[in-house]
Amino acid sequence: WVPRGDPRYEDLVTGDRGSETGAFLRVSNDGLTEELSPFDSVPGAFWWTLVTISTVGYGDQVPNSHLGKMVGGVAMLYGTVILGLPLFVVGATFGQEYDRLMKAAKRRSSLQNQGAKATVTHAEKLGQFAKATGNFITAYTNLSEAMEELGTVLKIPERIRTNWQESVQTALLELQPVPAMDILCTRVVLYLAEIEEMWNSPMPSSDPEASQESVIMIHACRRLRSAWYRLNITSCQLGMVPTEVLSKVLSEFLSNDREGAVRESKSAESGAAAEKVVAPGRNPLQEFWQLAAIEHEGF
């Protein structure tokens, strides 16, 4: 530091420097002469510190001495470690969070679009209910006819066949109808498998009638088992139907189906033509769902 009025100060200072009382001098790069230091004060050196630590390096203020260059190198390394590494971590984390948010937004948009596509009208829902119950009633009717036709051939007791058919309605009205129907179907299939295994045992080759009867019995078992499989598959579709409405469907149509089968059996025995209960062009199941829609507007 040299005060104002010093010959060295007067030789180096050019122009008006205001009310400056002196200046800092430093050895120039040649090591022989002196020059004014760009670091005129400690607050003025803050600019060099910020530029160096941030690794920008404008070069408007640079140290000349070995000690000054050492301090500058430490400042540059400090800036790299303290600022560079955390900024890299922050940038990488920001990129990950941004990707996560974009994926979440895309997933929400996809779910909303799926929900919009999955939204069905009340009439479409009734159509689905009617189709599901119609498929089940058809499968149940086919099973009833197969039980009536093949149950006697297979010598299945009447009470067992009746119990199977009544258990269908009971299973469908439970809190978990699918497992109940699986248990019932398994029980029936095992019963039929035992009959098939009995008739599938080796027959004497000298008895062609017994062999023919065995083929008939095995074929009957497989037909009846297939009917039960179809009934179990169609019963899975009834999960979409409200329980209280399903109870009415089963009590009305399944009971009507059994009564109709009895009437047709009696009519066939007497030789009379089967009476048509349903008028041409009338769909009783569709009418049922129209009435159900009026009674249960919320389902």
C-alpha atoms as a printed R data frame, in Angstrom:
    type eleno elety resid chain resno        x        y       z
1   ATOM     1    CA   TRP     A     1    0.000    0.000   0.000
2   ATOM     2    CA   VAL     A     2    1.333    3.422  -0.944
3   ATOM     3    CA   PRO     A     3   -0.327    6.673   0.081
4   ATOM     4    CA   ARG     A     4   -1.341    9.373  -2.349
5   ATOM     5    CA   GLY     A     5    1.548   11.716  -3.000
6   ATOM     6    CA   ASP     A     6    4.124    8.934  -2.965
7   ATOM     7    CA   PRO     A     7    6.351    9.074  -6.080
8   ATOM     8    CA   ARG     A     8    5.546    5.462  -6.940
9   ATOM     9    CA   TYR     A     9    1.843    6.272  -6.720
10  ATOM    10    CA   GLU     A    10    2.173    9.317  -8.923
11  ATOM    11    CA   ASP     A    11    4.161    7.396 -11.539
12  ATOM    12    CA   LEU     A    12    1.587    4.581 -11.854
13  ATOM    13    CA   VAL     A    13   -1.714    6.441 -11.491
14  ATOM    14    CA   THR     A    14   -3.180    8.055 -14.581
15  ATOM    15    CA   GLY     A    15   -6.268   10.167 -14.735
16  ATOM    16    CA   ASP     A    16   -8.444   11.449 -11.933
17  ATOM    17    CA   ARG     A    17   -9.002    8.818  -9.218
18  ATOM    18    CA   GLY     A    18  -11.143   11.076  -7.084
19  ATOM    19    CA   SER     A    19  -10.545   11.251  -3.364
20  ATOM    20    CA   GLU     A    20   -8.462    8.062  -3.277
21  ATOM    21    CA   THR     A    21   -5.962    8.174  -0.430
22  ATOM    22    CA   GLY     A    22   -3.648    5.561  -1.863
23  ATOM    23    CA   ALA     A    23   -3.428    2.324  -3.802
24  ATOM    24    CA   PHE     A    24   -2.226   -1.239  -3.519
25  ATOM    25    CA   LEU     A    25    0.823   -2.115  -5.603
26  ATOM    26    CA   ARG     A    26    2.050   -5.525  -6.714
27  ATOM    27    CA   VAL     A    27    4.983   -6.890  -8.625
28  ATOM    28    CA   SER     A    28    4.212   -7.212 -12.333
29  ATOM    29    CA   ASN     A    29    4.672  -10.367 -14.374
30  ATOM    30    CA   ASP     A    30    8.261   -9.576 -15.267
31  ATOM    31    CA   GLY     A    31    9.179   -9.565 -11.595
32  ATOM    32    CA   LEU     A    32   11.098   -6.293 -11.864
33  ATOM    33    CA   THR     A    33    8.566   -3.496 -11.937
34  ATOM    34    CA   GLU     A    34    5.477   -2.683  -9.956
35  ATOM    35    CA   GLU     A    35    1.880   -2.121 -11.081
36  ATOM    36    CA   LEU     A    36   -1.414   -1.135  -9.531
37  ATOM    37    CA   SER     A    37   -3.243   -4.143  -8.076
38  ATOM    38    CA   PRO     A    38   -6.746   -4.738  -9.446
39  ATOM    39    CA   PHE     A    39   -7.754   -5.781  -5.943
40  ATOM    40    CA   ASP     A    40   -8.176   -2.258  -4.556
41  ATOM    41    CA   SER     A    41  -10.097   -3.436  -1.465
42  ATOM    42    CA   VAL     A    42  -11.352   -6.527   0.278
43  ATOM    43    CA   PRO     A    43  -14.984   -5.928  -0.865
44  ATOM    44    CA   GLY     A    44  -13.663   -5.302  -4.361
45  ATOM    45    CA   ALA     A    45  -11.994   -8.727  -4.318
46  ATOM    46    CA   PHE     A    46  -15.406  -10.384  -3.741
47  ATOM    47    CA   TRP     A    47  -16.064  -10.123  -7.508
48  ATOM    48    CA   TRP     A    48  -12.924  -12.141  -8.282
49  ATOM    49    CA   THR     A    49  -13.963  -14.675  -5.617
50  ATOM    50    CA   LEU     A    50  -17.448  -15.156  -7.102
51  ATOM    51    CA   VAL     A    51  -16.137  -15.417 -10.666
52  ATOM    52    CA   THR     A    52  -13.471  -17.938  -9.632
53  ATOM    53    CA   ILE     A    53  -15.625  -20.146  -7.373
54  ATOM    54    CA   SER     A    54  -18.379  -20.284  -9.987
55  ATOM    55    CA   THR     A    55  -15.713  -21.411 -12.524
56  ATOM    56    CA   VAL     A    56  -16.728  -18.624 -14.934
57  ATOM    57    CA   GLY     A    57  -13.284  -16.977 -15.020
58  ATOM    58    CA   TYR     A    58  -13.688  -13.655 -16.842
59  ATOM    59    CA   GLY     A    59   -9.976  -12.855 -16.399
60  ATOM    60    CA   ASP     A    60  -10.543   -9.188 -15.574
61  ATOM    61    CA   GLN     A    61   -8.858   -9.722 -12.182
62  ATOM    62    CA   VAL     A    62   -6.063  -12.278 -11.908
63  ATOM    63    CA   PRO     A    63   -3.353  -12.930  -9.319
64  ATOM    64    CA   ASN     A    64    0.332  -12.729 -10.344
65  ATOM    65    CA   SER     A    65    2.233  -14.124  -7.367
66  ATOM    66    CA   HIS     A    66    2.648  -17.797  -6.642
67  ATOM    67    CA   LEU     A    67    0.703  -17.441  -3.412
68  ATOM    68    CA   GLY     A    68   -2.111  -15.671  -5.230
69  ATOM    69    CA   LYS     A    69   -2.263  -18.373  -7.908
70  ATOM    70    CA   MET     A    70   -2.363  -21.004  -5.177
71  ATOM    71    CA   VAL     A    71   -5.284  -19.239  -3.540
72  ATOM    72    CA   GLY     A    72   -6.997  -19.007  -6.942
73  ATOM    73    CA   GLY     A    73   -6.490  -22.745  -7.588
74  ATOM    74    CA   VAL     A    74   -7.958  -23.632  -4.207
75  ATOM    75    CA   ALA     A    75  -10.941  -21.359  -4.947
76  ATOM    76    CA   MET     A    76  -11.527  -23.052  -8.315
77  ATOM    77    CA   LEU     A    77  -11.401  -26.551  -6.790
78  ATOM    78    CA   TYR     A    78  -13.660  -25.414  -3.989
79  ATOM    79    CA   GLY     A    79  -16.197  -24.137  -6.517
80  ATOM    80    CA   THR     A    80  -16.099  -27.405  -8.472
81  ATOM    81    CA   VAL     A    81  -16.652  -29.559  -5.385
82  ATOM    82    CA   ILE     A    82  -19.115  -27.352  -3.520
83  ATOM    83    CA   LEU     A    83  -21.176  -26.138  -6.484
84  ATOM    84    CA   GLY     A    84  -20.541  -28.494  -9.420
85  ATOM    85    CA   LEU     A    85  -21.252  -31.843  -7.774
86  ATOM    86    CA   PRO     A    86  -24.461  -30.801  -5.951
87  ATOM    87    CA   LEU     A    87  -25.776  -29.141  -9.089
88  ATOM    88    CA   PHE     A    88  -25.230  -32.389 -10.999
89  ATOM    89    CA   VAL     A    89  -27.131  -34.326  -8.339
90  ATOM    90    CA   VAL     A    90  -29.926  -31.748  -8.276
91  ATOM    91    CA   GLY     A    91  -30.146  -31.808 -12.064
92  ATOM    92    CA   ALA     A    92  -30.280  -35.612 -12.220
93  ATOM    93    CA   THR     A    93  -32.915  -35.758  -9.466
94  ATOM    94    CA   PHE     A    94  -34.955  -33.093 -11.200
95  ATOM    95    CA   GLY     A    95  -34.850  -35.104 -14.433
96  ATOM    96    CA   GLN     A    96  -36.015  -38.259 -12.634
97  ATOM    97    CA   GLU     A    97  -38.867  -36.449 -10.894
98  ATOM    98    CA   TYR     A    98  -39.883  -34.766 -14.138
99  ATOM    99    CA   ASP     A    99  -40.003  -38.140 -15.927
100 ATOM   100    CA   ARG     A   100  -42.033  -39.616 -13.062
101 ATOM   101    CA   LEU     A   101  -44.526  -36.760 -13.175
102 ATOM   102    CA   MET     A   102  -44.859  -37.062 -16.949
103 ATOM   103    CA   LYS     A   103  -45.452  -40.823 -16.696
104 ATOM   104    CA   ALA     A   104  -48.011  -40.296 -13.923
105 ATOM   105    CA   ALA     A   105  -49.812  -37.681 -16.010
106 ATOM   106    CA   LYS     A   106  -49.784  -40.015 -19.019
107 ATOM   107    CA   ARG     A   107  -51.100  -42.881 -16.868
108 ATOM   108    CA   ARG     A   108  -53.901  -40.688 -15.484
109 ATOM   109    CA   SER     A   109  -54.823  -39.587 -18.978
110 ATOM   110    CA   SER     A   110  -54.849  -43.211 -20.157
111 ATOM   111    CA   LEU     A   111  -57.039  -44.285 -17.226
112 ATOM   112    CA   GLN     A   112  -59.426  -41.406 -17.876
113 ATOM   113    CA   ASN     A   113  -59.684  -42.388 -21.530
114 ATOM   114    CA   GLN     A   114  -60.284  -46.006 -20.560
115 ATOM   115    CA   GLY     A   115  -62.927  -44.896 -18.082
116 ATOM   116    CA   ALA     A   116  -64.624  -42.827 -20.763
117 ATOM   117    CA   LYS     A   117  -64.571  -45.782 -23.137
118 ATOM   118    CA   ALA     A   118  -65.774  -48.154 -20.414
119 ATOM   119    CA   THR     A   119  -68.724  -45.934 -19.490
120 ATOM   120    CA   VAL     A   120  -71.863  -47.614 -20.746
121 ATOM   121    CA   THR     A   121  -75.385  -46.328 -20.886
122 ATOM   122    CA   HIS     A   122  -78.219  -47.734 -18.824
123 ATOM   123    CA   ALA     A   123  -79.661  -49.462 -21.881
124 ATOM   124    CA   GLU     A   124  -76.306  -51.078 -22.709
125 ATOM   125    CA   LYS     A   125  -75.978  -52.278 -19.122
126 ATOM   126    CA   LEU     A   126  -79.443  -53.825 -19.281
127 ATOM   127    CA   GLY     A   127  -78.452  -55.473 -22.541
128 ATOM   128    CA   GLN     A   128  -75.375  -56.975 -20.903
129 ATOM   129    CA   PHE     A   129  -77.467  -58.223 -17.968
130 ATOM   130    CA   ALA     A   130  -80.046  -59.724 -20.314
131 ATOM   131    CA   LYS     A   131  -77.359  -61.418 -22.416
132 ATOM   132    CA   ALA     A   132  -75.609  -62.886 -19.375
133 ATOM   133    CA   THR     A   133  -78.821  -64.226 -17.841
134 ATOM   134    CA   GLY     A   134  -80.039  -65.426 -21.236
135 ATOM   135    CA   ASN     A   135  -76.852  -67.423 -21.799
136 ATOM   136    CA   PHE     A   136  -77.137  -68.934 -18.334
137 ATOM   137    CA   ILE     A   137  -80.799  -69.864 -18.729
138 ATOM   138    CA   THR     A   138  -80.030  -71.483 -22.081
139 ATOM   139    CA   ALA     A   139  -77.175  -73.475 -20.533
140 ATOM   140    CA   TYR     A   140  -79.413  -74.436 -17.591
141 ATOM   141    CA   THR     A   141  -82.184  -75.568 -19.943
142 ATOM   142    CA   ASN     A   142  -79.731  -77.673 -21.930
143 ATOM   143    CA   LEU     A   143  -78.433  -79.166 -18.684
144 ATOM   144    CA   SER     A   144  -81.954  -79.967 -17.507
145 ATOM   145    CA   GLU     A   145  -82.707  -81.719 -20.793
146 ATOM   146    CA   ALA     A   146  -79.414  -83.625 -20.587
147 ATOM   147    CA   MET     A   147  -80.142  -84.614 -16.983
148 ATOM   148    CA   GLU     A   148  -83.613  -85.803 -17.968
149 ATOM   149    CA   GLU     A   149  -82.333  -87.731 -20.969
150 ATOM   150    CA   LEU     A   150  -79.030  -89.098 -19.679
151 ATOM   151    CA   GLY     A   151  -79.685  -89.305 -15.954
152 ATOM   152    CA   THR     A   152  -81.952  -92.312 -16.413
153 ATOM   153    CA   VAL     A   153  -79.493  -93.933 -18.809
154 ATOM   154    CA   LEU     A   154  -76.665  -93.499 -16.293
155 ATOM   155    CA   LYS     A   155  -78.955  -94.664 -13.474
156 ATOM   156    CA   ILE     A   156  -78.400  -91.510 -11.425
157 ATOM   157    CA   PRO     A   157  -81.037  -91.395  -8.631
158 ATOM   158    CA   GLU     A   158  -83.770  -88.800  -9.039
159 ATOM   159    CA   ARG     A   159  -83.053  -87.161  -5.686
160 ATOM   160    CA   ILE     A   160  -79.382  -86.624  -6.637
161 ATOM   161    CA   ARG     A   161  -80.319  -84.985  -9.932
162 ATOM   162    CA   THR     A   162  -82.877  -82.784  -8.199
163 ATOM   163    CA   ASN     A   163  -80.351  -81.850  -5.524
164 ATOM   164    CA   TRP     A   164  -77.815  -80.838  -8.176
165 ATOM   165    CA   GLN     A   165  -80.277  -78.554  -9.946
166 ATOM   166    CA   GLU     A   166  -81.488  -76.955  -6.710
167 ATOM   167    CA   SER     A   167  -77.899  -76.438  -5.551
168 ATOM   168    CA   VAL     A   168  -77.220  -74.308  -8.644
169 ATOM   169    CA   GLN     A   169  -79.630  -71.593  -7.520
170 ATOM   170    CA   THR     A   170  -78.363  -71.771  -3.929
171 ATOM   171    CA   ALA     A   171  -74.728  -71.420  -5.027
172 ATOM   172    CA   LEU     A   172  -75.398  -68.448  -7.281
173 ATOM   173    CA   LEU     A   173  -77.034  -66.465  -4.461
174 ATOM   174    CA   GLU     A   174  -74.113  -66.857  -2.044
175 ATOM   175    CA   LEU     A   175  -71.722  -63.991  -1.258
176 ATOM   176    CA   GLN     A   176  -69.059  -65.649  -3.416
177 ATOM   177    CA   PRO     A   177  -70.984  -67.483  -6.141
178 ATOM   178    CA   VAL     A   178  -68.018  -68.430  -8.350
179 ATOM   179    CA   PRO     A   179  -66.244  -70.605  -5.732
180 ATOM   180    CA   ALA     A   180  -69.593  -72.150  -4.762
181 ATOM   181    CA   MET     A   181  -70.327  -73.057  -8.394
182 ATOM   182    CA   ASP     A   182  -66.798  -74.469  -8.766
183 ATOM   183    CA   ILE     A   183  -67.341  -76.708  -5.734
184 ATOM   184    CA   LEU     A   184  -70.703  -77.888  -7.049
185 ATOM   185    CA   CYS     A   185  -69.331  -78.531 -10.537
186 ATOM   186    CA   THR     A   186  -66.364  -80.411  -9.087
187 ATOM   187    CA   ARG     A   187  -68.698  -82.604  -7.043
188 ATOM   188    CA   VAL     A   188  -70.822  -83.426 -10.080
189 ATOM   189    CA   VAL     A   189  -67.829  -84.027 -12.350
190 ATOM   190    CA   LEU     A   190  -66.233  -86.391  -9.813
191 ATOM   191    CA   TYR     A   191  -69.500  -88.327  -9.561
192 ATOM   192    CA   LEU     A   192  -69.669  -88.655 -13.341
193 ATOM   193    CA   ALA     A   193  -65.961  -89.544 -13.496
194 ATOM   194    CA   GLU     A   194  -66.564  -92.479 -11.157
195 ATOM   195    CA   ILE     A   195  -69.371  -93.737 -13.400
196 ATOM   196    CA   GLU     A   196  -67.203  -93.333 -16.497
197 ATOM   197    CA   GLU     A   197  -64.288  -95.104 -14.826
198 ATOM   198    CA   MET     A   198  -66.551  -97.993 -13.866
199 ATOM   199    CA   TRP     A   199  -67.753  -98.428 -17.463
200 ATOM   200    CA   ASN     A   200  -64.271  -97.799 -18.832
201 ATOM   201    CA   SER     A   201  -62.869 -100.894 -17.157
202 ATOM   202    CA   PRO     A   202  -61.802 -103.723 -19.548
203 ATOM   203    CA   MET     A   203  -64.740 -105.762 -20.884
204 ATOM   204    CA   PRO     A   204  -64.626 -109.378 -22.070
205 ATOM   205    CA   SER     A   205  -64.040 -109.363 -25.812
206 ATOM   206    CA   SER     A   206  -66.572 -112.172 -26.195
207 ATOM   207    CA   ASP     A   207  -69.442 -109.913 -25.015
208 ATOM   208    CA   PRO     A   208  -70.127 -107.359 -27.810
209 ATOM   209    CA   GLU     A   209  -73.365 -106.149 -26.176
210 ATOM   210    CA   ALA     A   210  -71.561 -105.224 -22.967
211 ATOM   211    CA   SER     A   211  -68.889 -103.417 -24.974
212 ATOM   212    CA   GLN     A   212  -71.541 -101.457 -26.878
213 ATOM   213    CA   GLU     A   213  -73.309 -100.527 -23.633
214 ATOM   214    CA   SER     A   214  -69.983  -99.350 -22.193
215 ATOM   215    CA   VAL     A   215  -69.463  -97.020 -25.165
216 ATOM   216    CA   ILE     A   216  -72.979  -95.623 -24.731
217 ATOM   217    CA   MET     A   217  -72.472  -95.008 -21.011
218 ATOM   218    CA   ILE     A   218  -69.100  -93.311 -21.483
219 ATOM   219    CA   HIS     A   219  -70.538  -91.070 -24.199
220 ATOM   220    CA   ALA     A   220  -73.478  -90.165 -21.935
221 ATOM   221    CA   CYS     A   221  -71.116  -89.266 -19.082
222 ATOM   222    CA   ARG     A   222  -69.103  -86.987 -21.329
223 ATOM   223    CA   ARG     A   223  -72.195  -85.258 -22.713
224 ATOM   224    CA   LEU     A   224  -73.542  -84.593 -19.239
225 ATOM   225    CA   ARG     A   225  -70.148  -83.380 -18.020
226 ATOM   226    CA   SER     A   226  -69.881  -80.980 -20.974
227 ATOM   227    CA   ALA     A   227  -73.310  -79.575 -20.121
228 ATOM   228    CA   TRP     A   228  -72.121  -78.913 -16.569
229 ATOM   229    CA   TYR     A   229  -68.969  -77.203 -17.844
230 ATOM   230    CA   ARG     A   230  -71.006  -74.878 -20.062
231 ATOM   231    CA   LEU     A   231  -73.301  -74.048 -17.156
232 ATOM   232    CA   ASN     A   232  -70.334  -73.230 -14.921
233 ATOM   233    CA   ILE     A   233  -68.790  -70.987 -17.587
234 ATOM   234    CA   THR     A   234  -71.997  -69.027 -18.192
235 ATOM   235    CA   SER     A   235  -72.543  -68.641 -14.435
236 ATOM   236    CA   CYS     A   236  -69.317  -66.594 -14.262
237 ATOM   237    CA   GLN     A   237  -71.008  -63.920 -16.387
238 ATOM   238    CA   LEU     A   238  -73.678  -63.441 -13.716
239 ATOM   239    CA   GLY     A   239  -71.195  -61.615 -11.471
240 ATOM   240    CA   MET     A   240  -72.197  -58.310 -13.111
241 ATOM   241    CA   VAL     A   241  -75.898  -58.786 -12.251
242 ATOM   242    CA   PRO     A   242  -77.131  -57.309  -8.923
243 ATOM   243    CA   THR     A   243  -77.891  -60.038  -6.390
244 ATOM   244    CA   GLU     A   244  -81.487  -59.014  -5.642
245 ATOM   245    CA   VAL     A   245  -82.359  -58.929  -9.335
246 ATOM   246    CA   LEU     A   246  -80.524  -62.194 -10.011
247 ATOM   247    CA   SER     A   247  -82.595  -63.830  -7.269
248 ATOM   248    CA   LYS     A   248  -85.780  -62.841  -9.094
249 ATOM   249    CA   VAL     A   249  -84.420  -64.083 -12.418
250 ATOM   250    CA   LEU     A   250  -83.522  -67.470 -10.963
251 ATOM   251    CA   SER     A   251  -86.747  -67.903  -9.024
252 ATOM   252    CA   GLU     A   252  -88.902  -66.940 -12.005
253 ATOM   253    CA   PHE     A   253  -87.177  -68.460 -15.019
254 ATOM   254    CA   LEU     A   254  -85.576  -71.534 -13.475
255 ATOM   255    CA   SER     A   255  -88.819  -72.510 -11.755
256 ATOM   256    CA   ASN     A   256  -90.710  -71.879 -14.996
257 ATOM   257    CA   ASP     A   257  -88.163  -74.025 -16.792
258 ATOM   258    CA   ARG     A   258  -88.719  -76.931 -14.396
259 ATOM   259    CA   GLU     A   259  -92.502  -76.572 -14.585
260 ATOM   260    CA   GLY     A   260  -92.323  -76.393 -18.383
261 ATOM   261    CA   ALA     A   261  -90.207  -79.529 -18.476
262 ATOM   262    CA   VAL     A   262  -92.805  -81.357 -16.363
263 ATOM   263    CA   ARG     A   263  -95.627  -80.146 -18.593
264 ATOM   264    CA   GLU     A   264  -93.787  -81.204 -21.755
265 ATOM   265    CA   SER     A   265  -93.049  -84.598 -20.242
266 ATOM   266    CA   LYS     A   266  -96.706  -85.186 -19.405
267 ATOM   267    CA   SER     A   267  -97.792  -83.928 -22.808
268 ATOM   268    CA   ALA     A   268  -95.337  -86.248 -24.564
269 ATOM   269    CA   GLU     A   269  -96.590  -89.222 -22.582
270 ATOM   270    CA   SER     A   270 -100.204  -88.500 -23.542
271 ATOM   271    CA   GLY     A   271  -99.209  -87.953 -27.202
272 ATOM   272    CA   ALA     A   272 -100.524  -84.377 -27.305
273 ATOM   273    CA   ALA     A   273  -98.599  -81.527 -28.910
274 ATOM   274    CA   ALA     A   274  -96.535  -79.362 -26.602
275 ATOM   275    CA   GLU     A   275  -98.318  -76.180 -25.639
276 ATOM   276    CA   LYS     A   276  -96.555  -72.918 -26.518
277 ATOM   277    CA   VAL     A   277  -96.517  -70.725 -23.437
278 ATOM   278    CA   VAL     A   278  -94.698  -67.793 -25.047
279 ATOM   279    CA   ALA     A   279  -96.499  -65.872 -27.744
280 ATOM   280    CA   PRO     A   280  -94.679  -65.350 -31.078
281 ATOM   281    CA   GLY     A   281  -92.362  -62.298 -31.077
282 ATOM   282    CA   ARG     A   282  -92.454  -61.926 -27.291
283 ATOM   283    CA   ASN     A   283  -89.239  -62.093 -25.270
284 ATOM   284    CA   PRO     A   284  -90.127  -62.696 -21.607
285 ATOM   285    CA   LEU     A   285  -86.522  -62.199 -20.451
286 ATOM   286    CA   GLN     A   286  -86.305  -58.821 -22.161
287 ATOM   287    CA   GLU     A   287  -89.638  -57.824 -20.635
288 ATOM   288    CA   PHE     A   288  -88.351  -58.888 -17.235
289 ATOM   289    CA   TRP     A   289  -85.324  -56.626 -17.538
290 ATOM   290    CA   GLN     A   290  -87.476  -53.716 -18.665
291 ATOM   291    CA   LEU     A   291  -89.600  -54.119 -15.547
292 ATOM   292    CA   ALA     A   292  -86.500  -54.583 -13.415
293 ATOM   293    CA   ALA     A   293  -85.072  -51.338 -14.804
294 ATOM   294    CA   ILE     A   294  -88.167  -49.507 -13.603
295 ATOM   295    CA   GLU     A   295  -88.016  -51.067 -10.119
296 ATOM   296    CA   HIS     A   296  -84.218  -50.690  -9.735
297 ATOM   297    CA   GLU     A   297  -83.286  -47.468 -11.484
298 ATOM   298    CA   GLY     A   298  -79.953  -47.248  -9.676
299 ATOM   299    CA   PHE     A   299  -78.380  -50.550 -10.766
